[in-house]
Amino acid sequence: MENIYHQRVEALRSIMSRRGWDAVIITGSDPHCSEYPAVRWKQVEWISGFTGEAGDIVITADHAGLWTDTRYFIQANRQLSGTGIVLHKTRVPDQVLIPEWLSQVAFRDRRRTVIVAVDGLCQSVSAIRDIQEAFGVGEDDEPACRIVDVPDMMDTLWIDRPQIPQTPVISLGTRTAGESRWGKLTWLRAAVREQGADSILITALDEIAWTLNVRGSDIEYNPLVISHLLVTPDEVDWFVRKDSYDAADQRTLDTFCELEEDDISIFPYDDIDMVLAEKESDGSLGTLFVDSSTLNYSLYKQLGSRIIEGVSPVVLRKAVKNETEIKAMRAIHVDDGAAMEKFLYWLEGEVQSGRGVSEWDASLKLDSYRSEIPGYMGDSFETISAYGPGGALPHYVTPRKDAPMLEPHGLYLCDSGGQYLSGTTDITRTIPLGPCTALEKEDYTLVLKGHIDLAMAVFPRGTAGCQIDALARNPLWRCKRNFGHGTGHGVGFFLGVHEGPQDIRQNFNRQPIVPGMITSDEPGIYREGMHGVRHENLVLCVEAGRNDFGEWLEFETLTLCHFDTGAIVRELLDKEEIDWLNAYNERVYRTLAPKLPSHIAAWLRLKTEAI
């Protein structure tokens, strides 16, 4: 029987042939350039079967390819089998990205303008420009590539395509957010004026949620509301779906009333084009500031000529947490850590008793402990519960049926997190379930060594994440080992578990790590078919003093959950690293023991004994 995904690619090729398209690009994003789209916009998954969080498809008459990064190579090779879709690797030294592949490989010997069709709702302006620039101009100064925008292109093939989601909307309030929405809007207007603009169109969902102090659940694991936000000198217009809300959604209705009392006008989501046109016509829009990295191509085409492009000022302001947010994040990591310790105690008992626990059973059990925490709103991403070979996939998807069973030996990796009204958590622990091989222990220790070295970092103000990434990698590099993903990503406050502008990775990013930013520390090692190791905590950048050489910064570890010392090769750690590990585990015990049942506290005391 022919592969269903192969059939879908061929059906799209038939449309391409009829319409004269040379290539079609399908992205894994949505009209807001989100990293995690709602099901409606999981077009890459629908046409290819690839479920990774980062991937774009290009289809031509004789080639179909998926472009994704090092986190998903193993997964992609498995999921693309039989589809006819070829994996193109990114974030590797010899990478050829989509714009260059189209212009220099697929259509290198072009004799005419190449027609590339896109769903402009799901393509950023900057992505389209990259394609146009790669092709340049052809003969007679005509564009060598013509972009055809076909909004909702997949509708003709994806017959049962889900609708745009609409979930209840809540308001956080100033006491929770640490700043009123009106205070944020006042700051935003001033920031826009500094850029020489009068108004700003915000399309990134986390930026809108932060600015208005609202949250929803339109996208799984992300407390966001699908919407657009337009802020002019005199008005604030929020474009959001609200047509199906009724009296049963009282919190939503209260939120809308609260927003309207703050002079925020609420329009239907689809009215954004019409309102922009009206305001541009009557002159009330003035010069409009947009962020082309998060603005979709279809919407951009409808804007007038009076625009200024740049990085949204909300990105950095949102990443630097205020004192209220920091205090809440410290507190929720105590509760989340207690849930983790309850889970690890249960896990050890179940595995050692031989009662039989699958990866999926473990995932559900951890969820149940988190759900007991006040303010729990769900997980911050799909839990990665992986035993043995499954742990070798950095973004492993735990099977819900026939999941592998955990055995009393080897390594179990669990990467999980929670969304709470008082913050977002993200933690990975790799657990020895019994005897481990010498290689498993060595990998376990080297990754922990890298984690600790980054956690202990002291660095001058102005240092970017790419400048300290090597601290976590150096212990692995010295043993000729490495990992393909970033070492750290920003984390929001009851927002996305991934956020910028900062990160800690090898790719150049000039954004400094500044006090108030919360970032992950998560080096790893992955051996296909064998095991994976990752140790992850969230760290807060704080000030570390000033001297004749300048101002200094360091990290405060927020995550609280012990590191199991049972798989450590002590000789691989130096004294400073051992001191850090012992101090951290002792802090975990003293902080969490009062929140745990006495028998679990006694177990934790043994687990946190100094080495």
N, C-alpha and C positions, 0 to 999 in steps of 0.2 A: 504494500500500500504506500502510495506516495506521501512523503512528509507534508503535513498541513502547512508548515511555514514555507516550504518550497512552492506549494500551490499559491500561497498568498503573494509571494514575490513575483511569480509568473502572472498573476492577475493584475498586479500593478504594472508590470511590463506591457501588458496589453493596452492599458490606459495610456502609458507613455508613447506607445507606437501610434495610437490614434491621434494624440494631441501634439505630436512632434517634439516631445521632450527628449533631450539626450541623457539627462541624469535627474534623479530625484534624491533629495536629502531628507532623511527622517531623523529628528532629534528625540532625545529622551527627556525633553523639558516641556514646559507649558507656557502659556501667554505671559508669565511673569518671570521667566528664566529661572525657575525654581530647581534646586538640586533634586528635591523629592516631589514629583508631580502627583496629582490625584490620578485615580485609575483611568479616568477619561483620556488622559494624555500619555499613558504608557504605550505609545505607538511602536516604539522599538521592540518592546516585549511582545506585542500583538503580532508583529510581522516576522519576528525572528525566534521568539522563545527565550531570548536572553533576558534574564531578570536582574542583572547588575544595575547599580544606581547611576552609573556613568557609561554612556555609550551612544554613538550615532551611527546611522546606517546610510550608505550610499548605494544606489542601484542604477546601473547602466544597462544597455542592451545585452552586454555579455559578461557583466561582473556584478556581484553583490558583496559588499564588505561591511564589517562592523569595526568601528574604531573605539577602542577602550584601553584603559591603562593597566599597569602592572598588578593591581589588586585583583583583576578579574581574568587573567590569562587562562588559568586552569579551568575556571568556571565556564568561560566563553568557549573553549575548545570542546567541552563536554556538551554544552547546550546547543551549539551550532552544528553538531554532527548530523548529517543527513539533510540539512537545510539548503546546502549550496552556497551558504554565506561564509566568506573568508574572514578570518581574524586579522586585523591590522593593529599592530601594537604601538601604543603611545607611551610617553615618558620613558623611552629607551633611547640610547645614543643615536641610533640610525632611524629614528621615527620619520615617517612622511605623513604629515597631517592632511586632512581632507582637502583644503584649498590647493596645496601643492600637488597632491595626488591627481586631482581633477585636471589641473592645468599642465602638469609635467609628465604624467603617466597616461591617464585615460584618454586625454584629448591632446596629446603632445603634437600630433601631426594634423591638427585641425585646419580645414580649408574654409570654414565659415564660422559664424557666431555660434557658440555653444549655448544651448538653452538648458538651464538648470531650474527645475521646479522645486519649490519649498512650500511648506505650510508656514507662512510668515508670522502667524500667531505664535509659533513655537521656535522662532529663530530670532536671536538678538540682532540688533543693528550692527554691532561690532563683528559678529560672525559672518554676516552678509558682506560686509566691507572686506573682510579677509579674503573671501572668495573672489570678489571683483578685483582686488589688488593683485592677487596671484595670477589672474589671467591678463591683466593690463588691457591694452588696446590692440586691435588688429589692424588690418589694412584700412586705409582711408580714415584713420583715427576713429574708427567705429569700435565700440566695446567688444572685446573678444568673447565676453560671456554676458548673456542676458538672463536676469533672474525673473522667473515667473512666480508670482505670489498666489498660492491657491489655499486660502484659509480653510481649515477643516478638510483637507485633502482626502483623509482616510475615510470620511463618512460614506463614500460610495461603495467601499469594500467592507468596512467594519459595521455590519448591519446592526448588531446589538451593542453598539458603542455606548458606554455609560454617559449619563448627563453630567453637567457641571454640578458638583456637590453643594449642598447647603446645609449647614449644621448650626446649632445654637451659638450665639455670640454673647460673650461675657465681658464685663468691664473690671479691670483690676483695681482701680481706685488709687488715689495718690498715696495712701498709707502703705499699700503693697508695692507700687511701682517706684516710690521715692520721689516722684515728680508728677505734677499735674499735666494732663494733655495740653492745656492752654499754655503752660510754661514751656513745654516742648515746641509748640507751634510758634510761640513768640521767638524762641531761639532760632527755629528753622527759618523764619522770615528774615531774620537778621543775617543768617548764614547765606541765604540766597542773594540778598542785596550785596554782600561782600563779593559774590561771584559776578556781579554786574547784571543780574537778572531780576525780574519782578515776581515771577511765579515759579512753581516747581511741580512737576508731575512725578509722583512716586508710584512705581509699579511693582517693586520687590515686596513680597508679602510680609516678610519679617520686619521690614522697615515701616510698613503701614501699621502693623500690630504694635510695634514699639511706640510710634508717634502718637497713636490714638489711645494707647493703654487698653487695647481690646485683644481678646483671644477667641479662637474657635477651634474646630477640628475638621476643617474641610479637606485636609491632607493627612493621611494616616501618620501618626507619631509626631505630627507637627501642629502646634496649637495656633493655626493660622486661619484667616478668613480670606477667601478669594475675592479680590477687590482692587480698585485703583483709588489713588488719593491725589486730588488737585488742590494745591494751596496757592491762592493769589493774595495780593496785598489786602483785600477786603473780605475774601470769602474762603471757606474750606468746604470742598465738595468730596463726599465719599461715595464711590460707585460700588455698590454691593448688592448681591441677590438677597431679596427679602420677601419675595412674592408669596412663598408658601408658609411663612410664619403665621401662627395664630395665637390665640389667648393661652394655649398650653405652653408656649415658649415665653413665659413671663420674664425670665431673666434677660432674654433677648430683647423683648419689647422695652423693658426698663433701660437696657443699654442704649437702644435707639433714642429713647426719650432723653436720656442723660446727655447724649451727644448733641441732640437738637437744642437742648438748653444751653449748651456751650457754643451755640451758633454754628454748628456743623450741619450742613445740608446733606441729606441722604438721597441718592439717585439710584435707579436701577443700574445694575452692572453694565448692561449693553448700551447705556446712554452716553458712555464716555466719548464716543466719536462726535455725537451731535452737540454735546455741551462744549467740547473743545472748539468745534467749528463756530458756534455761536459767540463764545467769548473772544475768539480771535477776530471775528467780524466786528464786534462792538468795541474792540480795543481794550477790554478789561483784563485780557491775559498779559499784555505787554510782552516783554522778552521772557521766554520760557526756558527754565533749566531742566535738562533731562540727563539721565545716566544711560548711555548707549549700551552698556554691558548688561543692563537688566530690562531695557525697553525693547519690546518686540517689533519686528520689522513692519508688520501690517499697520500697527498704530503709528509708528514713526512716519510712514509715508503720508499720513493724513495731517501732519503738523505743518505749520507755516514756516516761513524762512527765518523768523525771529526767534531762534533758539540758541542756547549755549549748552554745550555738552561737557560733562565732567563726571567725576566720581561723586555720588550722592553724599552730602555732608552727614546724613544719618548713619552711614556705615560705621564710621569711627566713633561717633558719639554713643551709639548703641553698644559698641564693644567695650567701652570703658564704663564698668559698672559703678553706680553710685553707692553711697554708704548703706542705704537701705537694702539694696540688692545684694551687696556683699555680705551683710549680716545674715540675710535670709539664706543665702547660698551656703554659708558656713553651717547654719543650723540644719538645713535639709540634708547635708552630707552626713550629719550624725545619725539622723533617722534612717537614711538610705544605707549607711554602713551597718547599722544594727540589723536591717533586713538581710543584707548580704551575709552577715555572720550566722544568722539563723539558718539561712539556706545552706551555707557550707557545712554547718554542723549536721543538718539533716542529710545532706548529700553523702558525707563520709559514713554516717551510720547505715544508710541504705545500701551503699556499695559494699561495705565490709560485711553486712549481714547476708548478702547474696539474694536479697529479695527481688532484684531486677529493676533497674531504672534505665529508661531510654533517654536519649538527648532531649526529646520533646517533653517527656515527663519532668525532667529537670527544669526546662524552660518554664513550664506551667507552674511549678512549685515556687520558683523565684518570683514570678508575677504575683502569686497569692500573698507572699510576704510583703511585697511592695504595696499591694492594694490595701493593706491594713494601716498604712501611714496616712494621717489626716492631710487632706489637700491633694491626694494622689489623683492624677488626671489620665494616667495611662503610661505606656512605655515611651521612651524618647527615640527608639528605633527598634526594629525587630531583633529580639535577642538572638545572639549567635551562641548556640549551645553545641559544642563540637568536641567529639572524642577522637583521639588518635588522628587518622588521616584527614578527617573533616577539619581539624584545626589548621591544616596546611593551606586552607582557602581563607584569606583574610576577611572575605565577606560571605562566608558560608551561610547557606540557607538551611536551617534545621528542618528535616522532613516531618510533616505532621502524621504521616502514616509510615509504618515500618521503619521508624527512626533507629539508628544503630544503638545498641545497648552499651552502657558503661560497664567496664570490666575493672576488677581490682588490681590494675597495673597500668602503667603509662600515664599520659598527660591528658587532662580535660581542660578545654579552653572555654571560658564563658565571658562574652562581651555583652554588656547590658546597660540599661539606664532607665531612669524614670522622669516623667514630666509631672511637676507639682506646682500648685499655685505659688509656691515660694522658691521655685528654681528648677533647674535641669541638671541631671546627673548622667555620667558616662564612666563606666569602670570596666576594666578587663582583669580577670584573674585566671592564671593558668595553674591548675591544681594537680599534684601527683596523687593518683588514686591508689597507689600501692608501689611496688618495686618499679623502678625506672632504669632504662639502659644508661650506659655511660654517656652516650651521645645526647640523650634527652636531658640528663642532668647538666651537661656542659652547656647546651643551648639555653636551658632554663636560667642558668647562672649568668651567662654572658648578656642575655637580654636584661636581666635584673640589674646587672652592673651598669649597662647603658642607661637604664631608667634612673638609677640613683645618681649617676654622674650629671645628668641633665637637671634633676631635682635639686642638686646642690649648687647649681650654677650661680655665680655672681658676675654681673656684667654692667658695663657703663651705660648710662642713659643714652638712647639713640641706637642701641643694638637691635638689629632685625633678627627674626627667627631663623633665617637661612644662615646667619653667622654663628649660631650656637647649635645648629642641627648636628654637627659632627661630634659634639660631646656625647650624644647618645649612640652614635654609630661607631665611634673609635674603638671601644672594646670588641665589637664584632669585626671591624675591619682588620684589626691586628691578627685575628684568626681567620681572615679571608672569608668572612660571612657578611651578609647584608640583607636588607629588606627593601621592597619596592614601593612602599607607600610612605606618606609623610609621617614625621615623628609627632606632630602636634597640630591640632586645629582649634579655632576659637569655639566657645560654647556660649549660647545665649542664656538669658534669664527667663525661664518659662517660655522659651522660644526654640529656635532650631538647635539641635545638638551639634550642628556644623554651622559656623558663621565666620565671617572675616571682620576686618581686613587682614588680621595677623594670621600667621601660621608658622610652624617650625618644620621646614623641609628643605631639600637641596635646591629646589627651584628658586631662582632669584625673586625676592619680594622685598621691596625697599621699606615696607611698613615696619617701624620699630615696635618692639614689645614695650608697652607703657603700663604704669601702675593702674590697677583696676581691671585689666584684661584677664580673662580666665581662659586657659588653654590646656589641651591635653598633653600628656607625656606618655607616649605609647610605642616604643621600639618593639621589634619582633624578629622572629626567625621562622621560616616556613619551608618544610621539606616535603615535597609532593609524595603522596602515598605513605607518609610516615607520621609526622606530627607537626604541630605549630605551637609557637610560644609567643605570647604578647602579655606585657605587664603595663597597665594603664591607670594613671591617676589624673585628676584635674588639679591644676596649679594656678594660683592667683599671683600675678606680678605685684610686688610691693617694694617700697623704697628700702634701701639698705645703707643709707647714710651718704655723707659727702666728705671729701677730703681735698688735698691739694691737686689730685688728679681728676676731680670732677664728681658728678653724682653717680651713685651706684644703685643697682636694682638686684632683686633676687626673687625666688619663688617661695610661696607658702603653699604647702600641700593641703588641698581641701578634702580629698577623698579619704575615707577612713575605713579600711578593711585590711586585715593582716596579710602579709606575704608569707606563704607557706615556706618554711626553711627546710622541709624534708627532702627537697630535691636539689639543695644547694651544694656546689663543690666549693667548700670554704676557701680553699687555696687560691681560687680565682678572684676573690675579693680582697681589696687592700684594707688597711685598718680604718681609714676614713669612711669607706663604703660600709664596712661592718658596723661602725659606730652609728651611721645614719640609719641602717636597717634596724638595729636594736632599738634606737630611740623612737623610730617610727612605730614599730610594733608595740612598744611600751605605751606610746601615746594612744594607739588604737585600743589597747586593753583598758587603760584608765578612763578613756572617754566613753567607750561603749559598754563596758561591764555593768554600770548602773542601769542601763536600759535593757539588759538581757536577763532571761530567767537564770536562776543560780546555776543550774547544771550546764547551761551553755557558756556562762561566764567562766566557770571552772575549766571547761574545755578550751576556751579562748586563752586562759592563763597559760595553759600548756603550749598552745600554738605560738604564743608570743614570747616564750622564754628566749633570753639572749643566746646568741651563738658565739 
